[in-house]
Amino acid sequence: MDSKYLKTYYMIKRPWTMKVAKAGGDGMNAQARKFAKIMSITMVLNLMAALAFIAFIFIEVIK
């Protein structure tokens, strides 16, 4: 996935996750790092759900 797209997605969806991701470089504690990882997984799942939804609508329209 394109990192530029990811950044844009983060800015639109959750502005505060950008702050979490940026803080990752400078001495983030383990809990915060785990949280950031969980957030990125959630983001991917959200994206997949959105794509599936769009595909479903698209198929329904074609029928």
Secondary structure in CASP SS format (residue, H / E / C, confidence):
PFRMAT SS
TARGET T0000
AUTHOR 0000-0000-0000
METHOD secondary structure of the structure
MODEL  1
M C 1.00
D C 1.00
S H 1.00
K H 1.00
Y H 1.00
L H 1.00
K H 1.00
T H 1.00
Y H 1.00
Y H 1.00
M H 1.00
I H 1.00
K H 1.00
R C 1.00
P H 1.00
W H 1.00
T H 1.00
M H 1.00
K H 1.00
V H 1.00
A H 1.00
K H 1.00
A H 1.00
G C 1.00
G C 1.00
D C 1.00
G C 1.00
M C 1.00
N C 1.00
A H 1.00
Q H 1.00
A H 1.00
R H 1.00
K H 1.00
F H 1.00
A H 1.00
K H 1.00
I H 1.00
M H 1.00
S H 1.00
I H 1.00
T H 1.00
M H 1.00
V H 1.00
L H 1.00
N H 1.00
L H 1.00
M H 1.00
A H 1.00
A H 1.00
L H 1.00
A H 1.00
F H 1.00
I H 1.00
A H 1.00
F H 1.00
I H 1.00
F H 1.00
I H 1.00
E H 1.00
V H 1.00
I H 1.00
K C 1.00
END
